[in-house]
């Protein structure tokens, strides 16, 4: 038997790598996109500060080696930590993601575009410190917003037609790719250096989703994004130090990402990169719940006044949902920890019916011990509504619909409450933005005293002032 030798000559860079690098190296001039990015920034900052209330999160923060001092390091908002940019990106990204309360984008793949902010903010702070040390002007928050627009677009457009979760892979692969691209640019990288860095991001492959699903659901799902965005910073710094890239990382036969991970399927771009994603992102305005469950929670809260006095008489709860929700967050049996509970559709609906609201504290053990929750979960039947599944993927609708109806022992029932679009959906943007600003003020107030919280809110709610603010000034205001 004979084999054909592999051709050693390097090929032209993969088309997708070129498109990502060209876009990341370009300039974005779109005031509406910047406005949308600012809302995502203030929301992410707020939920990150709120996460500091939870010891399971804060135990992961700070230098890996206690006492490490980093001259010109990056401050972690709300803490006294000053870290190297890679660990700072991990910490900031973990804070933003911990409570599952940051923005979302849903398509064939789903994810959280603000997961990239760990890397973006850490890189912007680090680069600003380097520039100031050289006697040069630092970056402004406008530069952060531009990087956000690009990262959102790269992650989101890649998710429109490419489902990594169906292959058992986690969506944070797209966080790593997007963070690597925009961070390399923020740190001064050229178009070719961006391409090299992004090729390495794809060569990292993708994490498994096991930590998001029963029976292994756990807290890694809350720091996986911090890990991905920090890897983006690391790859950017290595590339800028001269490390090489791999031009056919995606398409190389046998060994490239597409053959190894996707069984030869090509990664598709549904549309050119622009500013679509940041303007169509989904906000979690009122409740920290996995996004496929947001409308189910809204429906349950509507039914709360009628159901709460009759909990002992509930015969069954009928819940109609989309296929994606059934696949990723519908669970039966014991739930082991808060990370398990906040990815359980039945648990979230039960909390809404019992309490008429939902906060991060409802996932903690003190609430989960309430026997009424599991009693309702056991009586909940979850079924796919084919129309909901179709409209979820329809680009003209992009709904995230759920319907809830409760039946009682005496044969009576509640109305069937259907909610197609959650309050954070673009179709309800005018309704959502004032509430998003109020959410931000509340979350900032959970960490800072009133006068300081008011200063933070005044800055981030003023678009022109924030854009002109330097990155070190923003970090100084957010420091502990």
C-alpha positions in Angstrom: 0.0 0.0 0.0 1.3 3.4 -0.9 0.4 6.8 0.4 0.7 10.2 -1.2 3.0 12.7 0.6 1.4 15.8 2.0 2.2 19.0 0.1 4.2 21.1 2.5 3.7 24.4 0.6 1.6 26.9 2.7 -1.8 27.8 1.2 -3.4 31.2 1.0 -5.2 32.1 4.3 -8.7 30.7 4.7 -11.3 33.1 3.5 -13.1 33.3 6.8 -9.8 34.2 8.6 -9.3 37.0 6.0 -12.9 38.3 6.5 -12.6 38.4 10.3 -9.2 40.1 10.2 -10.3 42.7 7.6 -13.4 43.5 9.6 -11.5 43.7 13.0 -8.9 46.0 11.4 -11.6 48.3 9.9 -13.1 51.4 11.5 -16.8 51.5 12.5 -18.6 54.8 12.1 -22.2 54.2 13.2 -23.6 56.2 16.1 -26.6 54.0 16.6 -24.3 51.0 17.0 -22.2 52.9 19.5 -25.4 53.8 21.4 -26.4 50.1 21.5 -22.9 49.1 22.7 -23.1 51.6 25.5 -26.3 50.0 26.8 -24.6 46.6 26.7 -21.6 48.1 28.5 -23.5 49.6 31.3 -25.6 46.4 31.7 -22.5 44.3 31.8 -20.8 46.6 34.4 -23.9 46.5 36.6 -24.3 42.7 36.6 -20.6 42.3 37.2 -20.7 44.4 40.3 -23.8 42.5 41.5 -21.9 39.2 41.1 -19.4 40.4 43.8 -22.1 39.5 46.4 -21.6 35.8 45.7 -18.6 34.0 47.3 -18.6 31.2 44.8 -17.7 33.8 42.2 -15.3 36.0 44.2 -13.2 33.0 45.3 -12.0 32.7 41.7 -10.8 36.3 41.5 -7.4 37.7 42.0 -3.9 36.6 41.1 -3.2 32.8 40.8 -0.3 33.3 43.1 -1.3 35.5 46.1 0.7 38.6 46.6 1.7 38.9 42.9 2.4 42.5 42.0 1.9 43.7 38.3 3.3 47.1 37.5 1.0 48.8 35.1 -1.6 46.1 35.7 -5.3 46.1 35.1 -7.7 46.9 38.0 -10.7 44.6 38.4 -13.9 46.7 38.9 -15.4 46.6 42.3 -12.3 44.9 43.8 -8.8 45.8 45.0 -7.2 43.5 42.5 -4.6 44.8 40.0 -3.7 41.9 37.7 -1.9 41.1 34.5 -4.2 41.6 31.5 -4.8 37.9 30.9 -6.0 37.2 34.5 -7.9 40.5 34.6 -9.8 39.5 31.5 -10.7 36.2 33.2 -11.9 38.0 36.3 -13.9 40.7 34.5 -15.4 38.2 32.1 -16.3 35.9 35.0 -18.0 38.7 36.9 -20.1 39.7 33.9 -21.2 36.1 33.2 -21.6 34.7 36.7 -25.3 35.4 37.3 -26.5 34.6 33.7 -27.8 38.2 33.7 -25.9 39.7 30.7 -27.1 40.2 27.2 -27.8 37.3 24.8 -27.9 36.6 21.0 -29.8 33.5 19.8 -29.6 31.8 16.4 -28.4 28.4 15.2 -25.9 28.9 18.0 -26.6 31.0 21.1 -24.3 32.9 23.3 -23.6 36.1 25.2 -21.7 38.8 23.2 -20.9 40.8 26.3 -18.7 37.8 27.3 -16.1 39.5 25.2 -16.0 42.5 27.5 -13.6 40.8 29.8 -10.9 40.8 27.2 -11.8 44.1 25.7 -11.8 46.0 29.0 -8.6 44.4 30.2 -6.8 45.0 26.9 -8.0 48.6 26.7 -6.8 49.3 30.3 -3.4 47.6 29.7 -2.8 49.4 26.4 -3.8 52.7 27.9 -1.3 52.2 30.7 1.4 51.4 28.1 0.6 54.5 26.1 0.6 56.8 29.1 4.0 55.3 30.1 5.3 56.4 26.6 3.8 59.8 27.0 1.0 59.1 24.5 -2.8 59.6 24.9 -4.7 56.7 26.4 -7.6 55.0 24.7 -11.1 56.4 25.2 -14.3 54.6 26.0 -15.3 55.2 22.4 -12.5 52.8 21.5 -14.1 50.2 23.8 -17.5 50.7 22.2 -16.0 50.2 18.7 -14.3 47.0 19.9 -17.6 45.8 21.3 -19.5 46.4 18.1 -16.9 44.3 16.3 -16.8 41.5 18.8 -20.6 41.3 18.9 -20.7 41.1 15.2 -18.1 38.4 14.8 -19.6 36.2 17.4 -23.2 36.8 16.4 -22.9 36.5 12.6 -20.9 33.3 13.1 -23.8 32.0 15.2 -26.5 32.6 12.7 -26.0 29.4 10.7 -23.3 27.5 12.6 -24.5 25.3 15.5 -21.6 24.1 17.6 -23.9 22.9 20.4 -25.4 20.2 18.1 -21.9 18.8 18.0 -21.7 18.8 21.8 -19.4 21.9 21.7 -19.7 25.0 23.8 -20.5 28.4 22.3 -17.6 30.1 24.1 -15.4 29.0 21.1 -16.9 32.1 19.4 -16.1 34.3 22.4 -12.5 33.2 22.1 -12.4 33.9 18.3 -14.1 37.3 18.6 -12.1 38.4 21.6 -8.8 37.4 19.9 -9.6 39.4 16.9 -10.7 42.7 18.5 -8.1 42.5 21.3 -5.3 42.1 18.9 -6.5 45.2 17.1 -6.9 47.2 20.4 -3.3 46.3 21.4 -2.0 47.7 18.1 -1.9 44.6 15.9 -1.9 44.8 12.1 -4.4 43.1 9.9 -2.0 40.2 9.3 -1.3 39.9 13.1 -5.1 39.7 13.7 -5.3 36.9 11.1 -2.5 35.0 12.8 -4.0 35.4 16.2 -7.4 34.3 15.1 -6.0 31.2 13.4 -4.6 30.1 16.7 -8.0 30.8 18.4 -9.6 28.3 16.0 -6.8 25.8 16.5 -7.7 25.7 20.2 -10.8 23.7 19.2 -13.9 24.1 21.4 -14.8 23.1 25.0 -17.4 20.4 25.6 -20.8 21.5 26.8 -21.0 18.8 29.5 -20.7 21.4 32.3 -24.0 23.1 31.1 -26.1 20.0 31.1 -27.5 17.4 33.6 -26.0 15.5 35.3 -22.8 17.6 35.2 -24.2 21.1 35.2 -21.9 23.2 37.4 -20.2 26.5 38.0 -17.8 26.1 35.1 -20.5 27.4 32.9 -20.2 30.7 34.8 -16.5 31.1 34.3 -16.1 29.5 30.8 -16.6 32.8 29.1 -14.0 34.5 31.3 -11.7 31.7 30.3 -12.4 32.1 26.6 -12.0 35.9 26.6 -8.8 35.7 28.6 -7.4 33.2 26.1 -8.1 35.8 23.5 -5.9 38.3 25.3 -3.2 35.7 25.7 -3.2 34.8 22.0 -3.1 38.4 21.0 -0.1 39.1 23.3 1.7 36.1 22.0 1.1 37.1 18.4 2.3 40.7 19.0 5.4 39.2 20.5 6.1 37.5 17.1 4.3 34.1 17.4 3.3 32.7 14.0 -0.1 32.0 12.6 -1.6 29.0 10.7 -3.3 30.2 7.5 -5.4 27.1 6.8 -6.4 26.3 10.4 -10.0 25.9 9.3 -9.8 24.1 6.0 -6.7 22.0 6.1 -7.7 18.4 5.1 -7.8 15.9 8.0 -6.3 18.3 10.6 -8.2 21.6 10.2 -11.1 22.7 12.4 -13.8 21.9 9.9 -12.7 18.3 9.2 -11.9 17.5 12.8 -14.7 19.3 14.6 -17.5 19.7 12.1 -17.1 16.5 10.0 -16.1 18.5 7.0 -18.9 21.0 7.1 -17.8 24.5 6.2 -18.4 27.4 8.6 -20.9 29.7 6.9 -21.3 33.4 7.1 -25.0 34.2 6.8 -24.3 37.9 6.0 -21.3 40.3 5.8 -20.0 41.7 9.0 -21.5 45.1 9.8 -23.4 46.3 12.9 -26.4 44.0 12.9 -25.7 42.0 16.1 -25.2 44.8 18.6 -28.4 46.5 17.5 -30.4 43.2 17.8 -28.9 41.8 21.0 -31.3 40.5 23.7 -31.2 42.1 27.2 -32.2 40.3 30.4 -34.0 43.3 31.8 -35.8 42.0 34.8 -34.7 38.5 35.7 -31.4 36.5 35.7 -32.7 33.4 33.9 -31.4 31.5 30.8 -32.9 33.4 27.9 -34.9 30.5 26.4 -36.9 30.6 29.7 -37.5 34.4 29.9 -40.9 34.4 28.3 -41.9 31.3 30.3 -41.0 33.2 33.4 -43.0 36.3 32.3 -46.0 34.0 31.7 -45.6 32.3 35.1 -45.4 35.7 36.9 -48.6 36.7 35.2 -50.3 33.6 36.6 -48.8 34.0 40.1 -51.7 35.9 41.7 -54.1 33.2 40.7 -51.9 30.2 41.3 -50.0 31.1 44.5 -53.0 30.8 46.8 -53.8 27.4 45.3 -50.4 25.7 45.1 -51.6 22.7 47.0 -54.4 22.2 44.4 -52.2 22.2 41.3 -52.8 19.0 39.2 -50.4 19.9 36.4 -48.6 22.7 34.7 -48.5 22.6 30.9 -45.6 24.4 29.3 -45.2 24.8 25.6 -41.8 25.9 24.3 -39.2 25.9 21.5 -37.1 22.9 20.6 -33.9 24.6 21.8 -35.3 25.1 25.3 -36.2 21.5 25.6 -32.7 20.4 24.5 -30.7 22.6 26.8 -32.7 23.6 29.9 -35.6 21.1 30.5 -34.7 18.8 33.4 -36.2 16.3 35.8 -34.8 15.0 39.0 -32.6 16.5 41.7 -30.8 19.8 40.9 -27.3 19.9 42.5 -26.4 23.6 42.7 -27.3 27.1 41.6 -25.7 26.6 38.2 -28.0 23.5 37.8 -31.1 25.4 38.8 -30.6 28.5 36.7 -30.5 26.2 33.6 -33.7 24.4 34.5 -36.9 25.6 32.7 -39.2 23.9 35.2 -37.4 25.4 38.2 -37.6 28.9 36.7 -41.3 28.5 36.0 -42.0 27.2 39.5 -40.2 30.1 41.1 -42.3 32.5 39.0 -45.6 30.8 40.0 -44.7 30.7 43.7 -43.0 34.1 44.2 -44.1 36.2 41.3 -40.6 37.3 40.6 -37.1 35.8 40.3 -33.7 37.0 41.5 -30.3 35.4 41.7 -30.9 34.5 45.3 -33.7 32.2 44.3 -31.1 29.8 42.8 -29.3 29.4 46.2 -29.8 26.5 48.6 -32.0 28.5 51.0 -34.7 28.9 48.4 -34.2 25.6 46.7 -35.1 23.7 50.0 -38.7 24.9 49.6 -40.5 21.6 48.8 -43.2 23.4 46.8 -40.6 24.0 44.0 -40.0 20.3 43.3 -43.6 19.5 43.8 -44.5 21.9 40.9 -41.6 20.6 38.8 -42.9 17.1 39.1 -46.3 18.2 37.9 -44.9 20.2 34.9 -45.2 18.8 31.4 -42.9 20.4 28.8 -43.8 20.0 25.1 -42.5 21.4 21.9 -44.7 23.8 20.0 -43.7 23.5 16.4 -44.8 27.1 15.6 -42.6 28.3 18.5 -39.6 26.4 17.1 -40.2 27.7 13.6 -40.6 31.3 14.7 -37.5 31.0 16.8 -35.4 30.5 13.7 -37.3 32.7 11.4 -35.1 35.8 10.7 -38.2 37.9 10.2 -39.5 37.0 13.7 -36.7 35.6 15.9 -39.2 35.1 18.7 -38.4 33.1 21.9 -42.0 32.0 22.8 -43.3 30.1 25.7 -46.8 29.4 26.9 -47.9 28.3 30.5 -51.2 27.0 31.7 -52.0 25.6 35.2 -54.7 23.0 35.8 -56.2 22.3 39.3 -57.6 19.2 41.0 -61.2 20.5 40.8 -61.0 20.5 36.9 -60.6 24.3 36.6 -57.6 25.9 35.0 -56.0 29.3 34.4 -55.9 31.0 31.1 -53.1 29.8 28.8 -50.6 32.7 28.8 -48.4 33.0 25.7 -45.5 35.4 25.6 -43.7 35.5 22.2 -41.1 38.2 22.8 -39.4 38.8 26.2 -39.0 42.4 27.4 -35.4 42.5 26.3 -36.2 41.7 22.7 -35.5 44.4 20.0 -39.2 44.5 19.3 -39.8 45.8 22.9 -36.7 48.1 23.0 -38.6 51.3 23.9 -40.2 49.5 26.8 -36.9 47.9 27.9 -34.3 50.7 27.9 -35.7 52.7 30.9 -35.9 49.5 32.9 -32.4 48.5 31.8 -31.2 51.8 33.1 -33.0 51.2 36.4 -31.5 47.7 36.6 -28.1 49.2 36.1 -28.6 51.8 38.9 -29.8 49.1 41.3 -26.8 46.8 40.5 -24.3 49.6 40.9 -25.9 50.4 44.2 -25.4 46.9 45.4 -21.6 47.6 45.5 -21.0 51.3 45.9 -22.4 53.9 48.4 -25.1 56.2 47.0 -22.9 59.1 46.1 -20.4 56.9 44.2 -23.2 54.9 42.6 -24.7 58.1 41.3 -21.4 59.2 39.8 -21.1 55.9 38.0 -24.6 56.1 36.7 -24.3 59.7 35.6 -21.2 58.8 33.5 -22.5 55.6 31.8 -25.9 57.0 31.1 -24.5 60.0 29.3 -23.4 58.9 25.8 -21.3 61.8 24.7 -19.6 62.2 28.1 -18.8 58.4 28.3 -17.4 58.3 24.8 -14.9 61.1 25.6 -13.9 59.6 28.9 -10.5 57.9 29.0 -10.3 54.2 29.9 -8.2 54.9 33.0 -10.8 57.4 34.2 -13.5 54.8 33.8 -11.5 52.2 35.7 -10.7 54.6 38.4 -14.4 55.3 38.9 -15.2 51.6 39.1 -12.3 50.7 41.5 -13.1 49.5 45.0 
